[in-house]
Amino acid sequence: MRQEIPTLKKMAKLLGYSTSTISRALNNHPDISPNTSSKVKALAKKLNYMPNIFAKGFRTQKTNIIGVIVPTIITHFTSTIIKQILLQAEQRGYKVIISETNNNIEKEAEILQTMLQFGVDGILMSLSKNTKNINPILNILKQKPLILFDKVSNKIPCTQIVIDEEEAAFNAIEHLINLGRKKIAIIKEFEHSYNSEKRFQGYLKALKKHNIAIDDKLIISTDDISLEKGKLLTNQLLSLKEKPDAIFSITDSAAIGVIKTLKKFKIAVPQEIAVVGFSNSKNATIIEPNLTTVDQPGGRIGEIAVKLLVEEIESTKAVLASKTIEIKTNLIIRESSLSHS
């Protein structure tokens, strides 16, 4: 049989005090005598009393809880961000509630409302790739601080934390060009993806700088950037009359699918076709040859996100200026694009 949950009311009845006296004693109020305070705390310990954080938040308008919303938790990049968010929040005295949308826009709107009902002090959010209606987010911004990270939108007037997507892709493509590659394919998402489009712009910028003609047949867009899709799209690229001499994928998952298919057809990597990914996931060093990839500093994003959100939560200013923080990346060069000259 479950024990009855101890409450302020029950403790007040047992000790013969008012509930307000019990509450003030537990919160070390100066009006409460040391004798009364010690009696209350001794009973609280005996009953294993835990304060109702939501009731307290309702009274104080502060719960010290941060909400985190992401499209999916399972990717290496997202997990490194979340790990740092948890660490940084704890150091600042905040708890964290994490939810994933699975890129479902209805679920995204529902989670935002749930976070509000839980009384979170602020929200860190990475948008679903299909997010078009930003009204639910704008409504939250009227009530709580909200910061976007990774998957962001320039239509939402809030602080946003991103990596240097365009420069990162530019550096990756220029690396391939410096290896002598001129027929560089790209596997990207459709145009509605902010991150993908930024990386695509970096791809185009590098080709333009080096006077390499853009070949539409080498630009592959998909709604699924997974390992299996990487395999299928590589088959499509290999069926071209003029095959690519390098393939850049905007995710490591698809890039690993590329390598697997090239190996299946006995195409030497990187001698015949070089491959570059994006993320520096753990699998990048498991696949043979090891994958050249853009390293995304997830931990740094998580650290900055919590710092800025707590600053907004604790600020006394009525209106805070929003800003975009762009974090630098590094290209990790491995066997899939090493020069063999």
N, C-alpha and C positions, 0 to 999 in steps of 0.2 A: 504493500500500500504506500502510495506517495505521501510524503510529508507535506503539510500545509506550508505554502510559501510565506515566510515572515514578512510583515509589512510594518510601516511606521505606526499604523493604527493598533496593530496587535501588541507591539512593543510598548506603546503608550498605555494600553490597558493593563499590561503586566506590571508596569512600574508606577502607574498612577499619575503619569504626567500627560500633558497635552501633546498632540502630534507635532505641533510647532516646536515645542521644547526638545523633543526627540530629534527632529530634523536639525535644529540649530546646534545641538550637542554633537551630532555626527559631523557637522561642518565646522566645528571648532569656533563657534560664535563667542565673542568675548563676554556677552551677557550671561552665559551659562557658567555656573560654578564648577570648579575642578571635581568636586564630589559627584555632582549630577552627571557631568560629562563622563567620568570613569564608570559610573553605573550603567549608563546608556551603552557605552562602547563594549563593556563586558557582556551585556545581554546580546548585543548585535553579533559579537564573536561567537557566543554560545549557540545562537539561533542560525548562524551562518548567513546573516542578513547581507543582501546585495542591493544597492540602490538601483531603482528603475531608471536607466539612463534616458529613456524617452520622456518619462514624466519630469525628470530633472531638466531636460532640454526644453520642454514645454514652458517650464517656469522661468528658466534663465535665457531662453532663446538661443542656446548654444549647447551642442551635444559633443563637440570635439570628435565628430565623425566625418570622414571624407568619403565621398562616393567615387568609384572608378568604373567607367563604362568602356568596354573594348569590343571590337567585332568578334574576336576569338582569343582565348587564353593560350591555346596550345602551341603557337609559333614561338620559336626561340627568341626572336626579337621582342615580342610582347611580354614574354615571361621575364626577360631581363629588365624591362621597364617596370613591371609590377613588383619584382623583387626589391628594386631600389625605392619604389614608392612606399612599400611596407616599412622598409628600414627608416627612411627619412621621416615618415609620418610618426612612427613610434618615438623617434628621437625628439619630436616636437610635441609629444603628448596627444597624438590623434590616433583613433582607430580607423580602419578602412573596411568599406563594404565594396566588394567587386562583383560586377555582373557582365555577362557577355551577350551581345545581340545576335550573334551568328549571321550578321549582315541582313537581319530582318528589320525593316524600317518600322513596322507596327510594334514589334517588340522593343525597339529602341525608344519609341515615344512612351511606351508603357513603363519601361525601366526608369526613365526620367521622372515620371510621376511618382513611382515607388520610392525613388531616392528622396523626393520632396516630402513624401509621407513619413519617411524614416527620420526626417528632420536633419539631414546632413548639413554641415556648415558650408560645404562647397563641393564642386564636382570636377573631376578630371575625366576628359572624354576623348576617345578616338572614334571618329564617325564610321558608320557603316558605309560600304562602298556604293550603296544605292540611295543614300540620303539625298533627297531633293527638297522635300518640305522641311524648311528650317524653323518653322513657327514654334514647334514644341521646345526647341532650344532657346529661341528668343524669349519665350515666356518664362523659362527657368532663369534666364539672365536678368530678368526684372526683379527676381526674388533672391537669388543666390549667386555668389561668384562661380564662374565656370571657365575652365581653361581647356583648350583643345590641344592635343598632341598627336603626332604622326599623321593620322588621317584628318585633315582639316578643311576649312572652307573660307575663302576670302569674303564670303557674303555674311559671315557671322562676326559681329563687332566685339571680339574678346581677345585676350592674350592667347597666342598660338605658338607652339614649340614644334619645330620641324628640323629635319636634317637638310643639308644643302643638296637636295635631290638632283637639281639640274647640273650643278658642278660635279657631283659624284659620278653621274652618268657620262658627262663630258670627259672626265679623267679616264674612265674605263674605256671609252671608245678611242680616245687619243692614244692610250696604251696599245690597243690593237692596231691602230694605224701606224704607230711607230715600229711595230713588228713587220710592217709591210703589207698588212691586210687592207684590201680595198673593197671587198664585197661582204660588208658586215650586215648581217641580219639582226633584227630586234624582235623579241617576243614580249609584247606588252598587253596591258588591259585596254578595254574600250575607253573612249574619250571621257566618260563621266568620272574616271578615277583621277583625283588631284595628283596623287603621288606618281602614278604612271605617266601622266601627261608631262609632269616636270622632268621626269627621266627621259621621256621621248624628246623633249626640247633640248636636253643636253646631248642626246644622240645626233639630232639634226645640226646643232651648233658645231659639233666636232667635225662632222662631214663637210660642212660649209667652210670651216676654217682651213681644211686641208684640200679644198677643191675636189671633193669626191661627189659624183652625181648621186642624187637620191633615187633609189630603185624601189618603187612601190611594192614590187613582188617580194622584197626582203623585209617588209614591214608587216608583221603578223600581229593582229589584235584578237584577243580572246576574253571571255568573261570568267574563265577559270585558269588560274596561273599555277596549277598543281604539277606534280611530278608526272602524272599520267598524261596530262595535256601537253607537257613538254615533249614527251615521247611522240605523241601524235603529230604535233606541229613540226617536229624535226623531220618526220616522214614527208610532210608537205614541202619543206625546204629542200630536201634531197631529191624530190621529183622535178625540181626546176632544171631547165636546160643548162643554165649557168648557176652552178651551186655556190653557196656562200663559202668564203674562206675563214669566216669567224661568225659566231652567234653570241649575241648579248641578250640575256634574259633579265627582266626586272625583278625576278625572285630566284633564290637559290634552288627552290624545289623544282621549278621548270628547267633550270640549267642542268640539274642532276639528271632529269629526264632526257635532256639533250645528249649528255655524255653517254648514258646507257644505250640510247638508240645508235649513236655513232659507233660505239664499241660492237654492238650487235651486227652492224654492217661492215665491220673491220675497217672503219675509217679512223686513221691515226689522229689522236688528239695530243698536242696541238699542231702537229706537223701539217696535216691536211686542213683541219678545221679547228681553230682555237675557240675556247668557250669561257665566257665571263658571266658570273651571277651577281646577285645583290642581296646582302644581308649578313654574310659571314656566319651562317648557321653551323651547328655542330656537324651536320652531315657533309659540309664542304670539305672536311678533312678525312671523311670516311670513304667517299667515292674515289676511285682510281681512274685517271689521275686526279690528285687533289685540285679543288676548284678555286680559280682566281675569283675574288668577289669583293664587293664594297662592304667594308665593316661599318655597321650602324651602331653608334654608341648608345645603346638602350639604357644603360645605367645612368648615363649623364642626363638623358631626357627625363627619366624618372626623378632624379635628384632636383633638377631645375623646376620641374612641374610642381612638386610638393612645396618647394621654397616659395615660388611665386603665388601659389594658391593660398598658402597660409598667410602670406603678406596681405593678400586681398581680403581674406576672412577677417584678419585682425586690424585692418586699416580703419581709421576713423573718418576717412574722406568719403563724401557722398558719391563722387564720381571718380573712377580710376581710369587713367589712360591705358588703352589696350596696346599691346606691342607684339611683334613677331620675332621670336628668338630662333635664329638659324644656327644649327650645330654642325661643325665640320666632320667630315668622314675621312676614312683612309682606304685606299685600294690595296688589298692584300694579294700580292702576286704569287701564284702557285703554279704547279705543273701544267694546268690546263691552258696556260697561255705563255709559258716560258719560251724565250727565243732559243732555237736549237742551231743557230748559225755558227 
